[in-house]
Amino acid sequence: MGPMTAATPAARRVLLAAPRGYCAGVDRAVIAVERALEQYGSPIYVRHEIVHNKYVVQTLEKKGAIFVDETAEVPEGSIVMFSAHGVAPTVHQEAAERRLATIDATCPLVTKVHKEAVRFANEDFDILLIGHEGHEEVIGTSGEAPDHITLVDGPDDVENVTVRDESKVVWLSQTTLSVDETMETVDRLKEKFPQLLSPPSDDICYATQNRQIAVKQMGAEADLVIVVGSKNSSNSVRLVEVALGAGAKDAHLVDFADEIDEAWLEGVSTVGVTSGASVPDVLVEGVLEWLAERGFGDVEIVKAAEESITFSLPKELRRDLRAEAAALVARADAAAEK
């Protein structure tokens, strides 16, 4: 090879982010559905998407899971699972009223935020919850203490926030936000409320942070970043924003390799690839194969962190839930006959 001339195209390569894909909470939730189907047979009802990924939901549907939007859609005496994003206490009450056996697959890191909300509400704090309006996790956390929680949807929302007592204010956050944008929101809140208390530990989860750090390292060098993930996955959408913020010339979110537009590759020599926390690696492999077929076969790993966190499965999987559900219905019937 002679010296590179203007006519020589730059070597094509792929930078593959690590860590990427499944976090411990998602892994636990998906296995919980599979295990419940094995133990109890179908149908297992799941309230909302177990995790925000199209492919995962479709795969579990084929195995016998039935996804519903509301608890009221689940037939009495059935088993229902709550998704990794968590639910408000009212949902547990609805399930009890419908005599449903429940499996709670809420991520333990989301449960931690719920517990913080309850504790600060009990101490009569105003809680400023940083998050995206309408996201399931935000709805669940807000439901723990609706009278005490105000949603703050990004830095520009700060000017609208009012509190009862500026000396009793704390912030919490959704676990899947952009770290940088959240800190910008916190900084603005502190300007407005100098006595603002921070949570005992950062609410944005380890997996969200690690995936963003890896994308920052990669994005600075990439002409194009492809994030594998679904459009309703908050942490996946944030990875696209973080990539662009880190200097990537272009970045796109795709569920599957066949959604990649060949036009994106024009003039591109370095492609960054990562995936959101609810994405199985088989989808990333599909993207890598698609890129390899187009001359991007050289893959370098960009490693930002080691992840060794695992969570034990929901305790309800150690019980006979079908029998429990039948007993709930029988007790209700007996009570009705009296």
N, C-alpha and C positions, 0 to 999 in steps of 0.2 A: 504493500500500500504506500503510495506516495503521500506527500503532504495534502491535507484536506484543501480542496478548492471549493469555491462557492457552489460549484455544480454537484459536489458530492453530498448526498443527503446524510444527515446526522444518523448515527446508529439508532435503530429503534429498540426501545426497552420498556419494560413494565416495572413500576415500583409497586410492590404489594405490601400494604400496611399490616403490621402486627403490633398489638392485637387488633382483631377485627371480629365481626360476627358475634355468635352467641356469647352472652354474658351468663353468669351463674344463675341469675333470677329467671331468665328465659329458658335456659336448659332445664331447670327444675320444673317450670310450669309445663313445658312440652312433654317431658317425661311423665309428669303427674297425669296428664290426660291419657297417655298411652297405657300407663300402669292401671289407671282406673278402668279403662276399657278391657284390659286383660283380666282384672280381678272381678269386675262386676258385670261385664258384658255391655253391649250397647242397648238402649241409648244412654250416653252420658251427655247431659245438657251443659253447655258452657255459656255463661252470661257474658256477652261481648267477645270480641276476638281474644283468644287466650294470650296471644302476643300480636303486635301489629305487623304481620307479614302474610301476604296473600297466599304464597305457596304453602306455608306451614298450616294455615287454616284449611286450605283445600285438601292437603294430605290427611289431616286429622278427620275431616268430614268423610273421606273415603273409608276410614277405619271405623266410623260409627259415631263420631261426636256430632252433636247438633248444636249449632251456635244460635243464640237468641239475643235480642236486644234488651228484653225486659224479663224480670223474674216471673211476671204474670203469664208469660208464654209457656212456662214449664209445667207439665201436668202434675197434679198433686201426687205426693208419694214417690217422686222421682229423685234422682241424684243430680245436683247442679254444682258446677265448679265455677268459682269466681276467678277472673283473669289476673294476670301478673300485675296489672295496673292498680289493683285494689278497689274496694267499694266502700261506700258510706254506710254507717251503722243502720240506716233505714233499710238498706238492701238485705242485711241479715234478718231484720224484723220481717220483711216481706217473705223471705224464704221460710221462716218459722211459721208464719201464718198459713202458708201454702203446704206445710208439712213436708218440706223438702229436706233430704239429707244433703249437707253441703260439704264441699271440699274447697278450702281456701288456698288458692295458688298465688296469692299476693306475694310479690317479691319482698323478702325481709328488709330490704333497704327502703322500700316504700312504707312498709309497716313502721319503720323507725320514724319516718316523717309524721305519720298518723299519730304516733305516741307523743311526739314533740308537740303537735297541735293540741292534743288533749291536755297535756301538762300545762302549757302556757295559757290555754283557755281557763283551766281551773284556777290559775293564779290571776285571772282577769286581765290578761294582756290583750291588746289589739295585735292581731297576727297579720302581717303583710305577706301573702303567699305569692311568690314570683312564679309565673307559669303562663301557659297558653289557655285562653278561655275555651271551654268546651272539651278539653282533653280529659280522657277518662280518669287519669291520675289526679288531676286538679279537682274534678267533681268528687272523687272519693275522699281526698284529704279535706276539702272544704266541708264535706258532710259531717266530719267529726266535731266541728264547732262552728256551725254556720253564722252564729251571732257575733263571733269574734274574728272571723277571717274576711279579709278584703283581698281580692285578686289584683295583682300588679302585673300587667301584661307588657313587660319590656320597659326600657328606660323612658320612653315618651309618655308612659302612663302615670309616671310619678307625680306630675303636677296635679292630677285629679284626686290624689289620695288624701283623705282626712282621717284623723284619729281622735279618740275621746281624750286621751291623756298622753302627752308627748314623752312622759317619763316611763310609760309602760307600753313600749312597742317592741316587737321582735319580728325578724324576717325569717321565713322558711322558703323552700323552693321545690318545684317539680324536679325529679331526679335526672331528667333527660335533656336539660337545656344546654345552650352554649355557655361554657364557663366564662368566657370573656364578656358576653353580653349581660350575663347575670351579675357579674361584679360591677359592671357599669351601672346597672340598675341599683345595686346596693349602694354604690358611691353616691348616686343622686338622692337616694332615700336618706343617707346619712347627712347630706347637706341640709335636707329639709327637716329631718328629725335627728339632731345631734346625739340624742340618748338612745338611739336605735340599738337594740341588743341583737347579737348574732346567735344562730343555733350552736349547740355545743360542738357539733362537727358539721362540716360542709354537707349539704343535702344532695348535691349533684353526685351521682354514684361514681364509683371507681371506674366502671366500664365506660361510661360516657366520657369521663375525663381522659382516660387512656386512648380511646379511639380518636378523640380530638387532637391529642398531642401527636399521635402518629400521622394524622392527616396534615397537621401543620408542617411537620418535617418533610413530608412528601410533596405537599402542595407548592412549596417554594420552588421545587425543581420541575414540576409537571406542566406540560402544555395542556393536558386534558386529565381531569380526574373523573373516574366513574365510581359512583357510590351505589352499591347494590342494596336495595331496600324499598319498602313500600311508602307511598305518598302520605299515609296516615301515621307513619312512624316518626315521632318527634325527633328522636336522636339521629335517625338517618338523614332527615331534612337538614338538621343542624350541621352534619358532616359536609354537605354541599356548601353551605354558607362559610364554614371554617376553611374549606379548601380555597374558595375564592378569596377570602380574607387573607390567606397566607401567601397569595401570589399566583395561584394556578390561573392559567389564562382562560380556562373553560372548565365547567364541572356540571355533571348531570346525574340524576337519580333514575335508576332503572330497576324493575323487578326481576327481569330476565335478560339474558344476552340478546335475544331477538328484538329487544327494544332499543338497542344501540343503533344510532344513525351513522352510516359509513361517512357521511359528510363531516362528522365531528373529527375524523382522523386527518383531514386535509392539513398539510403542513405540520403535522404533529410527529415528534420523535420520542417524547417521553409521556407515557400514560400511567397515571396513578390509579390503583384499584383498592377499594376498601369496602366494608359492608357494615350495616347497622347491627345493633345488639340483638335483633330478633331474626337474623338471617342465617340459615344453614349454609355451610361452606360449599355444598354441592352447587349452589347458585353462583358462587364466586368462581368455582372451577369451570362452569359453563362460559363465563365471561372471559376467563383466561384462555380457554380453547378458541373462542371466537376471535380474540386478539391474535393468538398464535397463527391462526389460518390467514391472517392479514399481515404477517411479517413481524408481529410483536411477540416473539417467542422467548426473548431473553428476560427472565424475571429475577429481580433483586428484591429481597425482603428488607423493608424499613421497620426496624424493631424499636418500639418506644418504651415498652414495659413488659414485665413478666406477669402473667396472671395465674394465680393458683387457688383463687377463692372458689369454694363450692358450698352449696346449701343443702341440708337434708330435705327429703321429700315431705310434703304436708302430712301431718300426723294422722289425718283421717284415712290415709291409705293403709293404716295398720288395723282398721276396724272393719266389721261387716256392715257396710252402709245400706245395702239392700234390705237387710233385716231391720236396721234402725228406721228406715223410711217406712217400711210396712207397719212397724210398731207405732210410729207417729200417727199414721192414718187410722189404725185400729183404735188407738187411745181417743182420737178425735171423734170417731164414729160412736164409741161407747159413751163419751161425754154427751154427744148429741141425742142419744137415745134416752138418757136419764130424764 
